[in-house]
Amino acid sequence: MRAFRFRLEAVLTLREQTEREAQQRCARAYTAVENAAGRVRAAEGEIDAAEQAHRARLAVSPLAGQLEQLRLYQLFLQERRRQLARELAEARRQADEAGRQLVLATQQREALERLRGRQRRAHDYQTTRAEQRLLDELAGHPLPRLNAVIESPQAAVLKL
């Protein structure tokens, strides 16, 4: 019998490669989300520190110039935090898209693997049937021929 050959093996290899690339993009996207979230947390820490410094200045000696500088610095930090929050939202959007692409790539690969499995099972079934037919044929024919030779050697020669 001939060996099993999946005709779409090259396509399956491409789908596996596409899935690996999607996994890598997804990992990079989730790393970008973590980094962006860390930058947002750091900006929030800076805002908290600036607010504490502002309160400390108010308690000690409220100089108008220093208070204005601290207020402007807080506004700058808050705008920076809003920008970082937008970057975080964009990173999350990209991570979600990368996740969807990974799911799609995985589904496409799995579909081909299921097809290969079905074709392999069908091939194995056909191979087993052919082998069984051959065995049945081998098991069934020699005995009647042998019996014919025993009963009538001349008739067996005519049948052969």
VEXTILO-560860 format. One record per atom (N, C-alpha, C): residue in one letter; residue number from 1; atom name; x, y, z. Coordinates in pm, 1 decimal, always signed. Each point is the difference from the previous one (the first is absolute). Example, Ala and Ser with C-alpha at 12.3 -4.5 7.8 and 13.67 -1.06 7.14 Angstrom:
residues 2
R  A  1  N  +1319.0  -569.0  +780.0 .
R  A  1  CA  -89.0  +119.0  +0.0 .
R  A  1  C  +90.0  +120.0  +0.0 .
R  S  2  N  -35.0  +105.0  -72.0 .
R  S  2  CA  +82.0  +119.0  +6.0 .
R  S  2  C  -77.0  +109.0  +73.0 .
//
This chain:
residues 160
R  M  1  N  +82.8  -118.3  +0.0 .
R  M  1  CA  -82.8  +118.3  +0.0 .
R  M  1  C  +87.6  +125.3  +0.0 .
R  R  2  N  -54.7  +104.4  -56.4 .
R  R  2  CA  +76.4  +124.5  -5.3 .
R  R  2  C  -12.9  +75.6  +132.1 .
R  A  3  N  +101.9  +79.3  +27.9 .
R  A  3  CA  +3.3  +74.7  +125.2 .
R  A  3  C  -97.2  +118.3  -7.4 .
R  F  4  N  -46.0  +41.8  +115.8 .
R  F  4  CA  -90.7  +115.2  +7.2 .
R  F  4  C  +75.7  +126.5  -36.6 .
R  R  5  N  -64.2  +81.7  -82.0 .
R  R  5  CA  +60.2  +128.1  -38.4 .
R  R  5  C  -109.9  +105.8  +6.5 .
R  F  6  N  +19.5  +98.8  +86.6 .
R  F  6  CA  -96.0  +110.1  +13.1 .
R  F  6  C  +36.4  +104.7  -103.6 .
R  R  7  N  -85.9  +21.7  -95.5 .
R  R  7  CA  +30.8  +88.8  -112.6 .
R  R  7  C  +9.2  +147.0  +40.5 .
R  L  8  N  -56.0  +35.1  +113.3 .
R  L  8  CA  +2.8  +139.6  +45.4 .
R  L  8  C  +105.9  +22.8  +108.1 .
R  E  9  N  +101.0  -83.9  +3.8 .
R  E  9  CA  +104.5  +11.1  +102.7 .
R  E  9  C  +70.4  +135.5  -6.7 .
R  A  10  N  +25.0  +49.2  -121.2 .
R  A  10  CA  +66.2  +130.6  -14.9 .
R  A  10  C  -88.3  +111.9  +54.9 .
R  V  11  N  -129.8  -10.0  -25.3 .
R  V  11  CA  -93.2  +100.9  +52.9 .
R  V  11  C  -3.3  -7.1  +152.1 .
R  L  12  N  +0.0  -122.0  +54.1 .
R  L  12  CA  +1.2  -16.9  +145.6 .
R  L  12  C  +126.6  +60.3  +59.7 .
R  T  13  N  +112.0  -19.5  -65.3 .
R  T  13  CA  +126.3  +58.5  +48.2 .
R  T  13  C  -9.6  +152.3  +1.7 .
R  L  14  N  -58.0  +58.0  -103.6 .
R  L  14  CA  -18.2  +146.1  -3.8 .
R  L  14  C  -94.3  +46.8  +110.5 .
R  R  15  N  -105.0  -77.2  +23.3 .
R  R  15  CA  -94.4  +37.3  +106.9 .
R  R  15  C  +67.8  -7.8  +136.7 .
R  E  16  N  +84.5  -99.7  +20.3 .
R  E  16  CA  +73.3  -10.6  +127.5 .
R  E  16  C  +93.6  +118.2  +16.4 .
R  Q  17  N  +67.0  +38.0  -108.0 .
R  Q  17  CA  +90.5  +115.0  +5.4 .
R  Q  17  C  -78.6  +128.1  +28.2 .
R  T  18  N  -114.5  +15.4  -64.0 .
R  T  18  CA  -84.6  +117.0  +23.8 .
R  T  18  C  -45.0  +5.3  +145.2 .
R  E  19  N  -33.5  -116.2  +55.4 .
R  E  19  CA  -42.4  -5.0  +139.9 .
R  E  19  C  +115.0  +39.7  +93.2 .
R  R  20  N  +119.7  -50.9  -27.3 .
R  R  20  CA  +115.6  +38.0  +83.8 .
R  R  20  C  +25.2  +150.8  -6.5 .
R  E  21  N  -9.7  +57.5  -118.9 .
R  E  21  CA  +18.1  +144.5  -13.5 .
R  E  21  C  -108.0  +75.6  +76.2 .
R  A  22  N  -122.9  -48.7  -5.8 .
R  A  22  CA  -109.9  +62.9  +74.2 .
R  A  22  C  +23.9  -9.8  +150.7 .
R  Q  23  N  +54.1  -113.4  +44.7 .
R  Q  23  CA  +32.8  -15.1  +142.3 .
R  Q  23  C  +104.9  +102.2  +41.0 .
R  Q  24  N  +100.3  +19.3  -84.0 .
R  Q  24  CA  +104.9  +96.4  +32.0 .
R  Q  24  C  -54.4  +142.1  +1.6 .
R  R  25  N  -85.2  +34.7  -99.4 .
R  R  25  CA  -60.9  +134.0  -1.0 .
R  R  25  C  -85.5  +21.0  +123.7 .
R  C  26  N  -72.7  -102.6  +39.1 .
R  C  26  CA  -86.1  +9.1  +117.3 .
R  C  26  C  +84.3  +20.7  +126.2 .
R  A  27  N  +109.3  -73.7  +10.9 .
R  A  27  CA  +87.8  +15.2  +116.6 .
R  A  27  C  +59.1  +141.2  +4.6 .
R  R  28  N  +42.8  +49.2  -115.7 .
R  R  28  CA  +54.6  +137.4  -3.4 .
R  R  28  C  -106.4  +102.5  +37.0 .
R  A  29  N  -122.6  -22.3  -46.3 .
R  A  29  CA  -109.3  +93.1  +30.2 .
R  A  29  C  -31.5  +1.0  +149.1 .
R  Y  30  N  -1.7  -118.4  +60.9 .
R  Y  30  CA  -28.1  -4.4  +144.1 .
R  Y  30  C  +114.8  +60.2  +80.9 .
R  T  31  N  +121.9  -14.7  -48.6 .
R  T  31  CA  +113.8  +64.7  +65.6 .
R  T  31  C  -13.7  +151.3  -10.4 .
R  A  32  N  -43.6  +48.6  -116.2 .
R  A  32  CA  -20.7  +144.0  -18.6 .
R  A  32  C  -108.7  +51.3  +94.5 .
R  V  33  N  -104.1  -79.3  +21.5 .
R  V  33  CA  -105.9  +40.4  +93.7 .
R  V  33  C  +57.0  +11.4  +141.0 .
R  E  34  N  +78.5  -99.6  +40.6 .
R  E  34  CA  +59.8  +4.5  +134.0 .
R  E  34  C  +92.1  +120.9  +15.4 .
R  N  35  N  +79.7  +27.1  -102.3 .
R  N  35  CA  +90.1  +116.1  +6.4 .
R  N  35  C  -78.7  +130.2  +8.5 .
R  A  36  N  -105.6  +11.9  -81.3 .
R  A  36  CA  -81.9  +121.4  +2.7 .
R  A  36  C  -69.4  +15.7  +135.1 .
R  A  37  N  -47.7  -109.8  +55.5 .
R  A  37  CA  -64.5  +6.4  +131.8 .
R  A  37  C  +100.6  +42.8  +106.2 .
R  G  38  N  +122.5  -47.1  -12.0 .
R  G  38  CA  +104.9  +41.8  +94.3 .
R  G  38  C  +29.2  +148.8  -11.1 .
R  R  39  N  +1.1  +51.6  -124.4 .
R  R  39  CA  +23.6  +144.4  -17.4 .
R  R  39  C  -114.8  +81.7  +58.6 .
R  V  40  N  -123.2  -49.1  -12.7 .
R  V  40  CA  -115.3  +70.8  +58.5 .
R  V  40  C  +12.1  -0.1  +152.0 .
R  R  41  N  +35.1  -115.9  +56.7 .
R  R  41  CA  +16.3  -5.7  +146.7 .
R  R  41  C  +110.5  +94.6  +47.1 .
R  A  42  N  +108.8  +7.7  -75.1 .
R  A  42  CA  +110.0  +90.1  +37.1 .
R  A  42  C  -46.5  +145.2  -6.9 .
R  A  43  N  -77.3  +34.6  -102.7 .
R  A  43  CA  -51.1  +137.5  -12.8 .
R  A  43  C  -94.3  +32.4  +115.6 .
R  E  44  N  -82.5  -96.2  +39.1 .
R  E  44  CA  -89.2  +22.7  +113.3 .
R  E  44  C  +79.2  +20.9  +128.7 .
R  G  45  N  +109.6  -74.1  +14.1 .
R  G  45  CA  +87.3  +19.9  +116.7 .
R  G  45  C  +62.1  +138.9  +0.7 .
R  E  46  N  +40.8  +46.6  -118.3 .
R  E  46  CA  +56.4  +135.7  -9.6 .
R  E  46  C  -105.5  +104.5  +33.9 .
R  I  47  N  -123.4  -21.2  -43.7 .
R  I  47  CA  -108.6  +93.2  +30.8 .
R  I  47  C  -23.7  +4.3  +150.4 .
R  D  48  N  -3.6  -117.4  +62.5 .
R  D  48  CA  -18.4  -5.2  +145.4 .
R  D  48  C  +113.6  +72.4  +71.7 .
R  A  49  N  +122.9  -20.8  -44.0 .
R  A  49  CA  +115.9  +66.2  +61.8 .
R  A  49  C  -9.0  +151.0  -17.6 .
R  A  50  N  -43.7  +44.1  -118.8 .
R  A  50  CA  -12.8  +144.2  -24.7 .
R  A  50  C  -108.7  +61.0  +87.3 .
R  E  51  N  -110.7  -73.2  +18.5 .
R  E  51  CA  -107.6  +50.5  +86.9 .
R  E  51  C  +46.7  +9.4  +144.8 .
R  Q  52  N  +76.7  -98.4  +44.8 .
R  Q  52  CA  +53.5  +5.5  +136.7 .
R  Q  52  C  +96.7  +116.8  +14.8 .
R  A  53  N  +81.7  +22.8  -99.9 .
R  A  53  CA  +92.8  +113.8  +5.1 .
R  A  53  C  -77.3  +131.1  +1.9 .
R  H  54  N  -107.0  +6.5  -76.3 .
R  H  54  CA  -83.3  +120.4  -3.3 .
R  H  54  C  -62.6  +25.6  +137.4 .
R  R  55  N  -52.3  -105.9  +62.0 .
R  R  55  CA  -58.7  +15.9  +133.6 .
R  R  55  C  +107.3  +40.1  +102.5 .
R  A  56  N  +117.5  -58.9  -13.0 .
R  A  56  CA  +108.7  +33.2  +92.9 .
R  A  56  C  +39.5  +146.1  -14.9 .
R  R  57  N  +4.2  +49.1  -124.3 .
R  R  57  CA  +33.2  +141.7  -21.9 .
R  R  57  C  -105.6  +90.7  +61.8 .
R  L  58  N  -125.1  -39.6  -15.6 .
R  L  58  CA  -107.7  +81.6  +56.2 .
R  L  58  C  +10.3  +6.3  +152.6 .
R  A  59  N  +40.7  -107.7  +61.7 .
R  A  59  CA  +8.0  -5.3  +145.7 .
R  A  59  C  +117.2  +82.4  +51.5 .
R  V  60  N  +110.9  +3.6  -73.7 .
R  V  60  CA  +119.6  +67.4  +49.5 .
R  V  60  C  -2.7  +148.7  -32.8 .
R  S  61  N  +14.3  +33.2  -123.8 .
R  S  61  CA  +1.7  +141.5  -39.2 .
R  S  61  C  -55.0  +11.6  -141.0 .
R  P  62  N  -118.8  +44.9  -11.1 .
R  P  62  CA  -62.4  +6.7  -131.0 .
R  P  62  C  +53.7  +116.9  -83.2 .
R  L  63  N  +106.8  -22.5  -73.6 .
R  L  63  CA  +52.5  +102.2  -90.9 .
R  L  63  C  -72.5  -15.7  -133.9 .
R  A  64  N  -49.8  +108.1  -50.5 .
R  A  64  CA  -84.5  -2.6  -120.2 .
R  A  64  C  +73.6  -60.3  -119.6 .
R  G  65  N  +125.6  +35.5  -20.9 .
R  G  65  CA  +75.2  -50.7  -114.8 .
R  G  65  C  +20.4  -150.6  +6.9 .
R  Q  66  N  +36.1  -49.9  +117.3 .
R  Q  66  CA  +21.8  -143.9  +16.4 .
R  Q  66  C  -130.9  -77.5  -12.4 .
R  L  67  N  -106.8  +56.3  +56.9 .
R  L  67  CA  -129.7  -66.4  -10.0 .
R  L  67  C  -46.2  -8.0  -145.1 .
R  E  68  N  +24.0  +105.8  -76.0 .
R  E  68  CA  -38.1  +0.1  -141.5 .
R  E  68  C  +82.0  -103.3  -78.3 .
R  Q  69  N  +128.7  -10.1  +32.4 .
R  Q  69  CA  +85.2  -100.8  -65.5 .
R  Q  69  C  -49.0  -141.3  +31.5 .
R  L  70  N  -33.6  -24.0  +124.8 .
R  L  70  CA  -51.3  -131.7  +38.2 .
R  L  70  C  -132.9  -30.3  -68.1 .
R  R  71  N  -86.7  +101.2  -10.5 .
R  R  71  CA  -129.0  -19.7  -67.2 .
R  R  71  C  +21.2  -31.6  -147.4 .
R  L  72  N  +89.1  +72.5  -66.4 .
R  L  72  CA  +28.5  -25.9  -140.9 .
R  L  72  C  +63.0  -138.6  -19.3 .
R  Y  73  N  +85.5  -37.1  +94.0 .
R  Y  73  CA  +62.1  -131.7  -6.8 .
R  Y  73  C  -106.4  -108.9  +14.6 .
R  Q  74  N  -95.4  +19.7  +91.8 .
R  Q  74  CA  -109.1  -97.0  +16.5 .
R  Q  74  C  -83.9  -9.0  -128.0 .
R  L  75  N  -27.5  +112.8  -61.1 .
R  L  75  CA  -76.2  -1.6  -125.8 .
R  L  75  C  +76.7  -76.6  -108.6 .
R  F  76  N  +131.5  +25.3  -5.0 .
R  F  76  CA  +83.4  -71.8  -97.0 .
R  F  76  C  -6.4  -150.6  +25.7 .
R  L  77  N  +12.8  -38.5  +127.2 .
R  L  77  CA  -3.3  -143.3  +33.9 .
R  L  77  C  -135.9  -62.9  -32.1 .
R  Q  78  N  -107.0  +73.9  +25.5 .
R  Q  78  CA  -133.2  -52.9  -29.7 .
R  Q  78  C  -19.9  -17.2  -151.5 .
R  E  79  N  +49.9  +93.9  -77.3 .
R  E  79  CA  -8.9  -13.3  -146.2 .
R  E  79  C  +85.1  -118.9  -47.0 .
R  R  80  N  +115.3  -13.9  +59.9 .
R  R  80  CA  +87.0  -113.3  -33.6 .
R  R  80  C  -69.2  -132.0  +35.1 .
R  R  81  N  -66.8  -5.5  +113.2 .
R  R  81  CA  -72.6  -120.5  +39.5 .
R  R  81  C  -112.7  -29.8  -97.9 .
R  R  82  N  -72.8  +104.6  -46.0 .
R  R  82  CA  -106.4  -20.8  -98.9 .
R  R  82  C  +58.1  -56.2  -130.4 .
R  Q  83  N  +115.6  +52.1  -41.1 .
R  Q  83  CA  +65.1  -50.3  -121.3 .
R  Q  83  C  +40.4  -146.5  +18.1 .
R  L  84  N  +56.8  -30.5  +115.3 .
R  L  84  CA  +39.1  -139.1  +27.4 .
R  L  84  C  -121.5  -91.9  +7.9 .
R  A  85  N  -110.5  +50.7  +50.8 .
R  A  85  CA  -123.2  -79.0  +6.0 .
R  A  85  C  -50.5  -28.0  -141.8 .
R  R  86  N  +11.9  +99.3  -89.8 .
R  R  86  CA  -38.5  -23.5  -140.2 .
R  R  86  C  +90.5  -105.3  -63.8 .
R  E  87  N  +129.4  +7.4  +31.2 .
R  E  87  CA  +93.7  -100.1  -52.1 .
R  E  87  C  -33.3  -139.4  +54.6 .
R  L  88  N  -38.1  -5.9  +126.7 .
R  L  88  CA  -39.2  -127.3  +59.8 .
R  L  88  C  -124.3  -55.5  -68.7 .
R  A  89  N  -97.1  +86.4  -25.7 .
R  A  89  CA  -121.9  -44.1  -68.0 .
R  A  89  C  +33.1  -51.8  -140.6 .
R  E  90  N  +88.9  +67.6  -69.3 .
R  E  90  CA  +40.5  -44.8  -133.6 .
R  E  90  C  +75.4  -132.5  +8.1 .
R  A  91  N  +85.0  -15.2  +98.9 .
R  A  91  CA  +73.8  -125.6  +17.6 .
R  A  91  C  -98.0  -114.1  +29.9 .
R  R  92  N  -101.1  +26.8  +79.9 .
R  R  92  CA  -100.8  -103.4  +29.1 .
R  R  92  C  -78.8  -35.8  -125.3 .
R  R  93  N  -33.1  +102.0  -80.4 .
R  R  93  CA  -71.7  -25.9  -125.0 .
R  R  93  C  +83.9  -88.8  -92.2 .
R  Q  94  N  +129.0  +32.3  -9.9 .
R  Q  94  CA  +88.8  -80.2  -84.5 .
R  Q  94  C  +16.3  -141.9  +55.6 .
R  A  95  N  +4.7  -12.2  +131.1 .
R  A  95  CA  +10.1  -133.8  +61.1 .
R  A  95  C  -126.8  -80.6  -27.1 .
R  D  96  N  -115.1  +64.9  +7.3 .
R  D  96  CA  -125.7  -69.2  -30.8 .
R  D  96  C  -1.1  -46.1  -145.4 .
R  E  97  N  +45.0  +85.8  -89.4 .
R  E  97  CA  +6.0  -36.3  -142.2 .
R  E  97  C  +98.4  -114.4  -22.2 .
R  A  98  N  +114.1  +6.5  +66.3 .
R  A  98  CA  +98.3  -108.4  -11.5 .
R  A  98  C  -58.0  -130.1  +54.0 .
R  G  99  N  -76.8  +7.9  +106.9 .
R  G  99  CA  -65.7  -118.9  +55.3 .
R  G  99  C  -101.0  -58.5  -97.6 .
R  R  100  N  -77.3  +87.6  -65.1 .
R  R  100  CA  -95.9  -48.3  -100.0 .
R  R  100  C  +72.3  -65.5  -117.0 .
R  Q  101  N  +111.2  +59.5  -43.9 .
R  Q  101  CA  +77.2  -57.2  -110.1 .
R  Q  101  C  +57.3  -136.1  +39.5 .
R  L  102  N  +42.5  -12.2  +124.6 .
R  L  102  CA  +52.7  -127.9  +48.7 .
R  L  102  C  -109.4  -106.8  +0.7 .
R  V  103  N  -117.8  +36.6  +46.0 .
R  V  103  CA  -111.8  -95.6  +1.4 .
R  V  103  C  -33.1  -44.3  -142.1 .
R  L  104  N  -2.1  +93.5  -92.7 .
R  L  104  CA  -29.7  -33.4  -139.5 .
R  L  104  C  +106.9  -92.7  -58.4 .
R  A  105  N  +126.7  +32.6  +24.2 .
R  A  105  CA  +108.9  -83.9  -50.7 .
R  A  105  C  -6.2  -140.4  +60.0 .
R  T  106  N  -32.1  -8.1  +127.6 .
R  T  106  CA  -11.3  -130.3  +66.1 .
R  T  106  C  -116.2  -80.2  -58.1 .
R  Q  107  N  -112.5  +64.8  -22.9 .
R  Q  107  CA  -115.5  -68.8  -57.2 .
R  Q  107  C  +31.8  -52.5  -140.1 .
R  Q  108  N  +69.9  +79.5  -79.2 .
R  Q  108  CA  +34.7  -43.4  -135.6 .
R  Q  108  C  +94.8  -119.3  +2.9 .
R  R  109  N  +97.8  +2.9  +89.6 .
R  R  109  CA  +91.9  -113.3  +11.5 .
R  R  109  C  -74.1  -124.3  +47.4 .
R  E  110  N  -84.2  +16.2  +101.8 .
R  E  110  CA  -73.5  -114.7  +54.0 .
R  E  110  C  -93.7  -60.8  -103.8 .
R  A  111  N  -58.7  +83.8  -86.3 .
R  A  111  CA  -88.1  -51.7  -105.0 .
R  A  111  C  +78.1  -91.1  -94.1 .
R  L  112  N  +120.3  +43.2  -37.6 .
R  L  112  CA  +81.6  -84.7  -86.8 .
R  L  112  C  +45.1  -126.5  +71.2 .
R  E  113  N  +30.3  +9.4  +127.5 .
R  E  113  CA  +39.0  -119.7  +74.5 .
R  E  113  C  -115.8  -98.8  +10.8 .
R  R  114  N  -121.1  +51.6  +17.2 .
R  R  114  CA  -117.0  -89.4  +3.6 .
R  R  114  C  -19.0  -67.5  -136.2 .
R  L  115  N  +17.3  +77.2  -107.6 .
R  L  115  CA  -11.4  -57.4  -133.8 .
R  L  115  C  +105.8  -107.6  -21.3 .
R  R  116  N  +122.5  +26.8  +41.6 .
R  R  116  CA  +106.8  -98.6  -12.5 .
R  R  116  C  -35.2  -125.7  +80.3 .
R  G  117  N  -53.7  +16.8  +119.0 .
R  G  117  CA  -38.8  -113.9  +82.2 .
R  G  117  C  -109.1  -83.3  -66.0 .
R  R  118  N  -101.0  +68.7  -56.3 .
R  R  118  CA  -106.6  -73.6  -68.7 .
R  R  118  C  +55.4  -75.4  -120.8 .
R  Q  119  N  +86.5  +66.5  -76.9 .
R  Q  119  CA  +57.9  -66.3  -116.6 .
R  Q  119  C  +88.8  -116.1  +41.9 .
R  R  120  N  +72.3  +16.6  +109.5 .
R  R  120  CA  +86.4  -107.4  +49.3 .
R  R  120  C  -83.4  -120.3  +44.1 .
R  R  121  N  -108.7  +26.1  +71.7 .
R  R  121  CA  -86.8  -108.9  +42.9 .
R  R  121  C  -62.7  -70.9  -120.2 .
R  A  122  N  -40.9  +77.8  -100.7 .
R  A  122  CA  -57.8  -60.6  -120.7 .
R  A  122  C  +105.0  -84.5  -72.2 .
R  H  123  N  +122.0  +49.6  -7.3 .
R  H  123  CA  +108.8  -75.1  -63.9 .
R  H  123  C  +27.1  -128.6  +77.5 .
R  D  124  N  +8.6  +11.0  +130.5 .
R  D  124  CA  +24.5  -119.1  +82.7 .
R  D  124  C  -112.7  -101.4  -16.5 .
R  Y  125  N  -123.2  +48.1  -6.1 .
R  Y  125  CA  -114.5  -88.5  -17.4 .
R  Y  125  C  +9.1  -72.5  -134.8 .
R  Q  126  N  +28.7  +76.2  -106.3 .
R  Q  126  CA  +10.6  -60.8  -132.7 .
R  Q  126  C  +115.9  -99.6  -6.2 .
R  T  127  N  +110.8  +35.2  +63.7 .
R  T  127  CA  +115.8  -90.0  +2.8 .
R  T  127  C  -34.6  -128.6  +73.7 .
R  T  128  N  -66.8  +12.2  +113.0 .
R  T  128  CA  -39.6  -117.4  +78.0 .
R  T  128  C  -96.6  -87.0  -80.2 .
R  R  129  N  -93.7  +62.4  -69.2 .
R  R  129  CA  -95.9  -76.4  -82.1 .
R  R  129  C  +72.0  -74.4  -111.4 .
R  A  130  N  +93.6  +67.2  -66.9 .
R  A  130  CA  +72.9  -64.3  -109.7 .
R  A  130  C  +83.8  -116.2  +52.5 .
R  E  131  N  +64.2  +20.5  +114.1 .
R  E  131  CA  +79.8  -107.5  +58.9 .
R  E  131  C  -88.6  -117.7  +40.7 .
R  Q  132  N  -116.2  +31.3  +55.3 .
R  Q  132  CA  -91.4  -105.4  +41.6 .
R  Q  132  C  -51.4  -77.9  -121.3 .
R  R  133  N  -31.4  +72.6  -109.4 .
R  R  133  CA  -43.9  -68.1  -122.4 .
R  R  133  C  +108.2  -94.0  -51.6 .
R  L  134  N  +124.4  +48.5  +2.8 .
R  L  134  CA  +112.3  -81.5  -45.2 .
R  L  134  C  +14.6  -124.2  +88.2 .
R  L  135  N  -7.9  +20.3  +130.6 .
R  L  135  CA  +9.7  -114.0  +91.6 .
R  L  135  C  -115.2  -97.1  -20.8 .
R  D  136  N  -121.4  +53.4  -19.0 .
R  D  136  CA  -115.3  -87.3  -24.8 .
R  D  136  C  +18.9  -78.3  -129.0 .
R  E  137  N  +52.2  +69.7  -99.5 .
R  E  137  CA  +22.3  -66.2  -128.4 .
R  E  137  C  +104.7  -110.1  +13.1 .
R  L  138  N  +108.5  +33.2  +71.0 .
R  L  138  CA  +104.5  -101.0  +19.9 .
R  L  138  C  -50.1  -116.5  +85.4 .
R  A  139  N  -78.8  +30.6  +97.9 .
R  A  139  CA  -51.0  -104.9  +88.8 .
R  A  139  C  -108.5  -82.9  -67.4 .
R  G  140  N  -74.3  +59.0  -89.4 .
R  G  140  CA  -111.7  -70.1  -60.1 .
R  G  140  C  +35.9  -84.2  -120.8 .
R  H  141  N  +92.1  +36.8  -82.5 .
R  H  141  CA  +27.6  -69.8  -125.0 .
R  H  141  C  +87.8  -124.1  +12.5 .
R  P  142  N  +103.8  -1.3  +78.3 .
R  P  142  CA  +84.2  -119.8  -0.2 .
R  P  142  C  -72.4  -124.7  +47.3 .
R  L  143  N  -88.8  +12.6  +95.0 .
R  L  143  CA  -67.8  -118.8  +51.0 .
R  L  143  C  -86.1  -67.7  -105.7 .
R  P  144  N  -82.4  +71.0  -74.0 .
R  P  144  CA  -77.0  -70.5  -103.6 .
R  P  144  C  +91.9  -62.3  -104.4 .
R  R  145  N  +106.2  +65.6  -35.7 .
R  R  145  CA  +91.8  -56.4  -98.0 .
R  R  145  C  +65.0  -125.8  +57.1 .
R  L  146  N  +38.8  +4.9  +125.4 .
R  L  146  CA  +61.2  -115.9  +64.1 .
R  L  146  C  -100.1  -114.4  +8.6 .
R  N  147  N  -125.1  +33.4  +37.5 .
R  N  147  CA  -104.0  -103.6  +6.6 .
R  N  147  C  -25.4  -59.7  -137.8 .
R  A  148  N  +3.3  +82.3  -102.0 .
R  A  148  CA  -22.9  -50.6  -135.9 .
R  A  148  C  +111.1  -94.5  -42.7 .
R  V  149  N  +122.2  +29.2  +38.4 .
R  V  149  CA  +112.1  -86.7  -35.3 .
R  V  149  C  -12.8  -133.4  +70.5 .
R  I  150  N  -44.7  +2.4  +124.9 .
R  I  150  CA  -13.8  -123.8  +76.7 .
R  I  150  C  -111.4  -85.3  -59.6 .
R  E  151  N  -113.8  +62.9  -36.3 .
R  E  151  CA  -112.1  -75.2  -53.2 .
R  E  151  C  +28.3  -54.1  -139.8 .
R  S  152  N  +49.9  +86.0  -84.1 .
R  S  152  CA  +18.9  -41.2  -138.0 .
R  S  152  C  +120.8  +73.6  -55.8 .
R  P  153  N  +114.9  -57.8  -0.7 .
R  P  153  CA  +118.4  +67.8  -50.1 .
R  P  153  C  -14.5  +45.6  -144.8 .
R  Q  154  N  -67.7  -69.3  -83.8 .
R  Q  154  CA  -14.2  +39.2  -138.2 .
R  Q  154  C  -89.0  +124.9  -12.3 .
R  A  155  N  -107.4  +8.7  +76.7 .
R  A  155  CA  -90.1  +114.3  -5.5 .
R  A  155  C  +69.4  +124.2  +54.8 .
R  A  156  N  +83.3  -16.9  +101.2 .
R  A  156  CA  +70.3  +113.1  +56.8 .
R  A  156  C  +96.8  +59.5  -101.5 .
R  V  157  N  +62.1  -81.6  -81.0 .
R  V  157  CA  +92.5  +49.7  -101.3 .
R  V  157  C  -77.1  +80.3  -102.6 .
R  L  158  N  -119.7  -43.0  -32.5 .
R  L  158  CA  -82.3  +73.1  -95.7 .
R  L  158  C  -45.8  +135.4  +55.7 .
R  K  159  N  -28.5  +4.2  +130.0 .
R  K  159  CA  -45.3  +125.0  +63.5 .
R  K  159  C  +114.4  +100.0  +11.5 .
R  L  160  N  +122.4  -49.8  +21.1 .
R  L  160  CA  +113.8  +89.3  +16.9 .
R  L  160  C  +34.3  +56.4  -132.7 .
//
